[in-house]
Amino acid sequence: MNALPNKLREARQANGFSQNEIATILHISRQSISKWENGRGYPDLDNLIALSDLYKISIDELLRENEQLQNNIEKNNIEIKEKQRKLNSINTKLYQNKDEGLLLFIVTVISALIPLLGLIVPIYILWRNNKYNSLYKTIITASILVIMISAYNIYAFSVENWFIPSQTTVVKVK
């Protein structure tokens, strides 16, 4: 188990780096470097790759004699990824808001019935909508459609009634 710590120390010294310099380059504490070189801890995969680049030694050379360390690193990385995946799924489920999403969608669709409201209400709905609503993308699509339909209805109504009124003639029937 002493192969990696010794290799890390020898490679650092061979390249003329101090523990402080390596810690500064990797944005970690000097104590972490000391821990790795004394065998009390091991670098994670990202730091191992960075050390390999700095020392100009392949990761295989650093880890070749230490299969147990390789297995521990792989196992830890798998556990970390699994825990991050679970944490992300838990967080999105906590913030999922089904009731508000459904309510926003219904209000958007109803606002299409009254043209003037169909321009104003969907803008408010878009502002109120967030990615944690259950119908997030559907609400965005419905709001845009309602705005377009309401704009067309207002245009058609105003052209027909105010700008180009239809010429209706009243004929008296005898």
BALOBA-1460 file (C-alpha; in Angstrom, 3 decimals):
// residues 174
<rec num="1" residu="m" x="0.000" y="0.000" z="0.000"/>
<rec num="2" residu="n" x="3.011" y="2.308" z="0.225"/>
<rec num="3" residu="a" x="3.707" y="2.305" z="-3.501"/>
<rec num="4" residu="l" x="1.449" y="5.258" z="-4.411"/>
<rec num="5" residu="p" x="2.504" y="7.582" z="-1.583"/>
<rec num="6" residu="n" x="6.169" y="6.939" z="-2.333"/>
<rec num="7" residu="k" x="5.647" y="7.430" z="-6.067"/>
<rec num="8" residu="l" x="3.767" y="10.685" z="-5.490"/>
<rec num="9" residu="r" x="6.505" y="12.038" z="-3.198"/>
<rec num="10" residu="e" x="9.324" y="10.938" z="-5.532"/>
<rec num="11" residu="a" x="7.599" y="12.378" z="-8.615"/>
<rec num="12" residu="r" x="6.949" y="15.702" z="-6.867"/>
<rec num="13" residu="q" x="10.542" y="15.986" z="-5.703"/>
<rec num="14" residu="a" x="11.911" y="14.875" z="-9.090"/>
<rec num="15" residu="n" x="9.963" y="17.703" z="-10.760"/>
<rec num="16" residu="g" x="11.132" y="20.245" z="-8.177"/>
<rec num="17" residu="f" x="7.728" y="21.098" z="-6.711"/>
<rec num="18" residu="s" x="6.954" y="21.774" z="-3.076"/>
<rec num="19" residu="q" x="3.780" y="20.542" z="-1.439"/>
<rec num="20" residu="n" x="2.542" y="24.149" z="-1.304"/>
<rec num="21" residu="e" x="3.096" y="24.621" z="-5.031"/>
<rec num="22" residu="i" x="1.177" y="21.456" z="-5.891"/>
<rec num="23" residu="a" x="-1.625" y="22.428" z="-3.494"/>
<rec num="24" residu="t" x="-1.855" y="25.877" z="-5.099"/>
<rec num="25" residu="i" x="-1.944" y="24.428" z="-8.629"/>
<rec num="26" residu="l" x="-4.660" y="21.904" z="-7.707"/>
<rec num="27" residu="h" x="-6.620" y="24.406" z="-5.569"/>
<rec num="28" residu="i" x="-6.526" y="22.168" z="-2.506"/>
<rec num="29" residu="s" x="-4.834" y="22.333" z="0.892"/>
<rec num="30" residu="r" x="-1.190" y="21.440" z="1.501"/>
<rec num="31" residu="q" x="-2.404" y="18.981" z="4.136"/>
<rec num="32" residu="s" x="-4.144" y="16.957" z="1.407"/>
<rec num="33" residu="i" x="-0.861" y="16.583" z="-0.464"/>
<rec num="34" residu="s" x="0.861" y="15.557" z="2.779"/>
<rec num="35" residu="k" x="-1.902" y="13.022" z="3.495"/>
<rec num="36" residu="w" x="-1.510" y="11.462" z="0.045"/>
<rec num="37" residu="e" x="2.270" y="11.254" z="0.364"/>
<rec num="38" residu="n" x="2.089" y="9.709" z="3.858"/>
<rec num="39" residu="g" x="-0.501" y="7.094" z="2.888"/>
<rec num="40" residu="r" x="-3.299" y="8.437" z="5.117"/>
<rec num="41" residu="g" x="-5.528" y="9.266" z="2.157"/>
<rec num="42" residu="y" x="-5.717" y="9.004" z="-1.596"/>
<rec num="43" residu="p" x="-6.389" y="11.558" z="-4.322"/>
<rec num="44" residu="d" x="-9.684" y="11.369" z="-6.180"/>
<rec num="45" residu="l" x="-9.674" y="10.624" z="-9.888"/>
<rec num="46" residu="d" x="-9.643" y="14.279" z="-10.986"/>
<rec num="47" residu="n" x="-6.672" y="15.095" z="-8.760"/>
<rec num="48" residu="l" x="-4.910" y="11.904" z="-9.799"/>
<rec num="49" residu="i" x="-5.211" y="12.946" z="-13.444"/>
<rec num="50" residu="a" x="-3.950" y="16.442" z="-12.624"/>
<rec num="51" residu="l" x="-0.981" y="14.995" z="-10.693"/>
<rec num="52" residu="s" x="-0.225" y="12.690" z="-13.585"/>
<rec num="53" residu="d" x="-0.133" y="15.672" z="-15.951"/>
<rec num="54" residu="l" x="1.991" y="17.770" z="-13.598"/>
<rec num="55" residu="y" x="4.513" y="15.040" z="-12.915"/>
<rec num="56" residu="k" x="4.502" y="13.821" z="-16.532"/>
<rec num="57" residu="i" x="3.848" y="10.244" z="-15.378"/>
<rec num="58" residu="s" x="1.025" y="8.068" z="-16.615"/>
<rec num="59" residu="i" x="-1.669" y="7.115" z="-14.161"/>
<rec num="60" residu="d" x="-0.844" y="3.500" z="-14.901"/>
<rec num="61" residu="e" x="2.702" y="4.022" z="-13.632"/>
<rec num="62" residu="l" x="1.403" y="5.657" z="-10.472"/>
<rec num="63" residu="l" x="-1.118" y="2.911" z="-9.717"/>
<rec num="64" residu="r" x="0.314" y="-0.200" z="-11.335"/>
<rec num="65" residu="e" x="1.454" y="-1.974" z="-8.161"/>
<rec num="66" residu="n" x="-1.569" y="-0.930" z="-6.140"/>
<rec num="67" residu="e" x="-4.616" y="-2.826" z="-7.375"/>
<rec num="68" residu="q" x="-6.454" y="-2.351" z="-4.094"/>
<rec num="69" residu="l" x="-6.137" y="1.418" z="-4.455"/>
<rec num="70" residu="q" x="-7.408" y="1.228" z="-8.030"/>
<rec num="71" residu="n" x="-10.415" y="-0.769" z="-6.882"/>
<rec num="72" residu="n" x="-11.083" y="1.675" z="-4.024"/>
<rec num="73" residu="i" x="-10.911" y="4.669" z="-6.368"/>
<rec num="74" residu="e" x="-13.283" y="3.072" z="-8.879"/>
<rec num="75" residu="k" x="-15.677" y="2.006" z="-6.118"/>
<rec num="76" residu="n" x="-15.632" y="5.492" z="-4.566"/>
<rec num="77" residu="n" x="-16.272" y="7.173" z="-7.911"/>
<rec num="78" residu="i" x="-19.214" y="4.871" z="-8.601"/>
<rec num="79" residu="e" x="-20.639" y="5.584" z="-5.126"/>
<rec num="80" residu="i" x="-20.196" y="9.335" z="-5.613"/>
<rec num="81" residu="k" x="-21.965" y="9.298" z="-8.972"/>
<rec num="82" residu="e" x="-24.817" y="7.189" z="-7.572"/>
<rec num="83" residu="k" x="-25.257" y="9.486" z="-4.573"/>
<rec num="84" residu="q" x="-25.202" y="12.584" z="-6.811"/>
<rec num="85" residu="r" x="-27.827" y="11.016" z="-9.076"/>
<rec num="86" residu="k" x="-30.040" y="10.190" z="-6.074"/>
<rec num="87" residu="l" x="-29.548" y="13.655" z="-4.624"/>
<rec num="88" residu="n" x="-30.531" y="15.310" z="-7.910"/>
<rec num="89" residu="s" x="-33.641" y="13.172" z="-8.274"/>
<rec num="90" residu="i" x="-34.645" y="13.860" z="-4.673"/>
<rec num="91" residu="n" x="-34.213" y="17.606" z="-5.099"/>
<rec num="92" residu="t" x="-36.365" y="17.803" z="-8.220"/>
<rec num="93" residu="k" x="-39.088" y="15.720" z="-6.598"/>
<rec num="94" residu="l" x="-39.106" y="18.023" z="-3.572"/>
<rec num="95" residu="y" x="-39.714" y="21.081" z="-5.695"/>
<rec num="96" residu="q" x="-42.115" y="19.509" z="-8.179"/>
<rec num="97" residu="n" x="-45.305" y="21.519" z="-8.017"/>
<rec num="98" residu="k" x="-48.137" y="19.668" z="-9.744"/>
<rec num="99" residu="d" x="-51.024" y="21.800" z="-8.476"/>
<rec num="100" residu="e" x="-49.563" y="25.129" z="-9.524"/>
<rec num="101" residu="g" x="-48.567" y="23.790" z="-12.950"/>
<rec num="102" residu="l" x="-52.071" y="22.515" z="-13.613"/>
<rec num="103" residu="l" x="-53.637" y="25.755" z="-12.372"/>
<rec num="104" residu="l" x="-51.377" y="27.894" z="-14.566"/>
<rec num="105" residu="f" x="-52.202" y="25.755" z="-17.599"/>
<rec num="106" residu="i" x="-55.969" y="26.008" z="-16.988"/>
<rec num="107" residu="v" x="-55.805" y="29.799" z="-16.492"/>
<rec num="108" residu="t" x="-53.782" y="30.122" z="-19.711"/>
<rec num="109" residu="v" x="-56.314" y="28.142" z="-21.738"/>
<rec num="110" residu="i" x="-59.296" y="30.008" z="-20.249"/>
<rec num="111" residu="s" x="-57.670" y="33.370" z="-20.987"/>
<rec num="112" residu="a" x="-57.829" y="32.490" z="-24.689"/>
<rec num="113" residu="l" x="-61.619" y="32.948" z="-24.552"/>
<rec num="114" residu="i" x="-61.357" y="36.709" z="-23.943"/>
<rec num="115" residu="p" x="-58.954" y="38.265" z="-26.469"/>
<rec num="116" residu="l" x="-57.690" y="41.167" z="-24.354"/>
<rec num="117" residu="l" x="-57.043" y="38.910" z="-21.371"/>
<rec num="118" residu="g" x="-55.425" y="36.458" z="-23.767"/>
<rec num="119" residu="l" x="-52.625" y="38.975" z="-24.279"/>
<rec num="120" residu="i" x="-52.082" y="39.969" z="-20.664"/>
<rec num="121" residu="v" x="-52.671" y="36.820" z="-18.612"/>
<rec num="122" residu="p" x="-50.255" y="34.514" z="-20.515"/>
<rec num="123" residu="i" x="-47.441" y="37.014" z="-19.975"/>
<rec num="124" residu="y" x="-48.092" y="36.846" z="-16.238"/>
<rec num="125" residu="i" x="-48.297" y="33.039" z="-16.470"/>
<rec num="126" residu="l" x="-44.917" y="32.897" z="-18.241"/>
<rec num="127" residu="w" x="-43.434" y="35.071" z="-15.493"/>
<rec num="128" residu="r" x="-44.983" y="32.903" z="-12.773"/>
<rec num="129" residu="n" x="-44.023" y="29.565" z="-14.374"/>
<rec num="130" residu="n" x="-40.828" y="27.854" z="-13.206"/>
<rec num="131" residu="k" x="-38.983" y="24.670" z="-14.092"/>
<rec num="132" residu="y" x="-40.356" y="22.854" z="-11.049"/>
<rec num="133" residu="n" x="-43.951" y="23.039" z="-12.285"/>
<rec num="134" residu="s" x="-45.212" y="19.740" z="-13.586"/>
<rec num="135" residu="l" x="-46.335" y="21.184" z="-16.924"/>
<rec num="136" residu="y" x="-43.448" y="23.633" z="-17.360"/>
<rec num="137" residu="k" x="-42.898" y="23.266" z="-21.120"/>
<rec num="138" residu="t" x="-46.585" y="22.754" z="-21.858"/>
<rec num="139" residu="i" x="-47.419" y="26.018" z="-20.092"/>
<rec num="140" residu="i" x="-44.824" y="27.882" z="-22.158"/>
<rec num="141" residu="t" x="-46.198" y="26.433" z="-25.405"/>
<rec num="142" residu="a" x="-49.828" y="27.094" z="-24.449"/>
<rec num="143" residu="s" x="-49.051" y="30.673" z="-23.374"/>
<rec num="144" residu="i" x="-47.344" y="31.471" z="-26.673"/>
<rec num="145" residu="l" x="-50.232" y="29.969" z="-28.638"/>
<rec num="146" residu="v" x="-52.833" y="31.881" z="-26.600"/>
<rec num="147" residu="i" x="-50.933" y="35.143" z="-27.138"/>
<rec num="148" residu="m" x="-50.801" y="34.539" z="-30.905"/>
<rec num="149" residu="i" x="-54.486" y="33.567" z="-31.127"/>
<rec num="150" residu="s" x="-55.571" y="36.530" z="-28.992"/>
<rec num="151" residu="a" x="-53.458" y="38.949" z="-31.033"/>
<rec num="152" residu="y" x="-55.064" y="37.677" z="-34.231"/>
<rec num="153" residu="n" x="-58.581" y="37.913" z="-32.731"/>
<rec num="154" residu="i" x="-57.979" y="41.484" z="-31.549"/>
<rec num="155" residu="y" x="-56.625" y="42.391" z="-34.985"/>
<rec num="156" residu="a" x="-59.615" y="40.833" z="-36.775"/>
<rec num="157" residu="f" x="-62.120" y="42.458" z="-34.410"/>
<rec num="158" residu="s" x="-60.596" y="45.930" z="-34.686"/>
<rec num="159" residu="v" x="-60.253" y="45.785" z="-38.473"/>
<rec num="160" residu="e" x="-63.828" y="44.596" z="-38.882"/>
<rec num="161" residu="n" x="-65.404" y="47.066" z="-36.497"/>
<rec num="162" residu="w" x="-63.276" y="50.204" z="-36.554"/>
<rec num="163" residu="f" x="-60.834" y="50.423" z="-39.440"/>
<rec num="164" residu="i" x="-62.657" y="48.820" z="-42.344"/>
<rec num="165" residu="p" x="-66.243" y="48.433" z="-41.274"/>
<rec num="166" residu="s" x="-68.310" y="46.281" z="-43.548"/>
<rec num="167" residu="q" x="-70.706" y="48.128" z="-45.799"/>
<rec num="168" residu="t" x="-74.138" y="47.011" z="-44.734"/>
<rec num="169" residu="t" x="-77.086" y="48.487" z="-46.551"/>
<rec num="170" residu="v" x="-80.553" y="48.386" z="-45.150"/>
<rec num="171" residu="v" x="-83.261" y="47.802" z="-47.729"/>
<rec num="172" residu="k" x="-86.810" y="48.567" z="-46.901"/>
<rec num="173" residu="v" x="-89.130" y="45.825" z="-48.040"/>
<rec num="174" residu="k" x="-92.508" y="47.000" z="-49.287"/>
